[in-house]
Amino acid sequence: MLTGHGLGAIGASTRVTAWLGMQVVPELTHANAYLGPMTENGNPLPSWITWQVIGVAIGAMVAAFLGGRFRFHFDGSLGVHCAPRAWPLSYFCK
């Protein structure tokens, strides 16, 4: 509150949103009452809050890798299957 930024991931995601807005529709982003002030000095990403969140994510990934807990995992089924259906819809799942 004292720095004029959102705290945590919200402040960083807002800055990323402002940056994306500048890439896609810069006129509308500059005219936006909320995102416009972030874009006045050009690139809104070089803010401490953005780098703090990026550092936390990288630090968590390094800690998981060093601790042997880094892995890719997909929840749910690896294939597509069809549940049993009534006669009229059964021909879609063959």
Secondary structure as a PSIPRED ss2 file (coil, helix, strand):
# PSIPRED VFORMAT (PSIPRED V4.0)

   1 M C   1.000  0.000  0.000
   2 L C   1.000  0.000  0.000
   3 T C   1.000  0.000  0.000
   4 G C   1.000  0.000  0.000
   5 H C   1.000  0.000  0.000
   6 G C   1.000  0.000  0.000
   7 L C   1.000  0.000  0.000
   8 G C   1.000  0.000  0.000
   9 A H   0.000  1.000  0.000
  10 I H   0.000  1.000  0.000
  11 G H   0.000  1.000  0.000
  12 A H   0.000  1.000  0.000
  13 S H   0.000  1.000  0.000
  14 T H   0.000  1.000  0.000
  15 R H   0.000  1.000  0.000
  16 V H   0.000  1.000  0.000
  17 T H   0.000  1.000  0.000
  18 A H   0.000  1.000  0.000
  19 W H   0.000  1.000  0.000
  20 L H   0.000  1.000  0.000
  21 G H   0.000  1.000  0.000
  22 M H   0.000  1.000  0.000
  23 Q H   0.000  1.000  0.000
  24 V H   0.000  1.000  0.000
  25 V C   1.000  0.000  0.000
  26 P H   0.000  1.000  0.000
  27 E H   0.000  1.000  0.000
  28 L H   0.000  1.000  0.000
  29 T H   0.000  1.000  0.000
  30 H H   0.000  1.000  0.000
  31 A H   0.000  1.000  0.000
  32 N C   1.000  0.000  0.000
  33 A C   1.000  0.000  0.000
  34 Y C   1.000  0.000  0.000
  35 L C   1.000  0.000  0.000
  36 G H   0.000  1.000  0.000
  37 P H   0.000  1.000  0.000
  38 M H   0.000  1.000  0.000
  39 T H   0.000  1.000  0.000
  40 E C   1.000  0.000  0.000
  41 N C   1.000  0.000  0.000
  42 G C   1.000  0.000  0.000
  43 N C   1.000  0.000  0.000
  44 P C   1.000  0.000  0.000
  45 L C   1.000  0.000  0.000
  46 P C   1.000  0.000  0.000
  47 S C   1.000  0.000  0.000
  48 W H   0.000  1.000  0.000
  49 I H   0.000  1.000  0.000
  50 T H   0.000  1.000  0.000
  51 W H   0.000  1.000  0.000
  52 Q H   0.000  1.000  0.000
  53 V H   0.000  1.000  0.000
  54 I H   0.000  1.000  0.000
  55 G H   0.000  1.000  0.000
  56 V H   0.000  1.000  0.000
  57 A H   0.000  1.000  0.000
  58 I H   0.000  1.000  0.000
  59 G H   0.000  1.000  0.000
  60 A H   0.000  1.000  0.000
  61 M H   0.000  1.000  0.000
  62 V H   0.000  1.000  0.000
  63 A H   0.000  1.000  0.000
  64 A H   0.000  1.000  0.000
  65 F H   0.000  1.000  0.000
  66 L H   0.000  1.000  0.000
  67 G C   1.000  0.000  0.000
  68 G C   1.000  0.000  0.000
  69 R C   1.000  0.000  0.000
  70 F C   1.000  0.000  0.000
  71 R C   1.000  0.000  0.000
  72 F C   1.000  0.000  0.000
  73 H C   1.000  0.000  0.000
  74 F C   1.000  0.000  0.000
  75 D C   1.000  0.000  0.000
  76 G C   1.000  0.000  0.000
  77 S C   1.000  0.000  0.000
  78 L C   1.000  0.000  0.000
  79 G C   1.000  0.000  0.000
  80 V C   1.000  0.000  0.000
  81 H C   1.000  0.000  0.000
  82 C C   1.000  0.000  0.000
  83 A C   1.000  0.000  0.000
  84 P C   1.000  0.000  0.000
  85 R C   1.000  0.000  0.000
  86 A C   1.000  0.000  0.000
  87 W H   0.000  1.000  0.000
  88 P H   0.000  1.000  0.000
  89 L H   0.000  1.000  0.000
  90 S H   0.000  1.000  0.000
  91 Y H   0.000  1.000  0.000
  92 F H   0.000  1.000  0.000
  93 C C   1.000  0.000  0.000
  94 K C   1.000  0.000  0.000
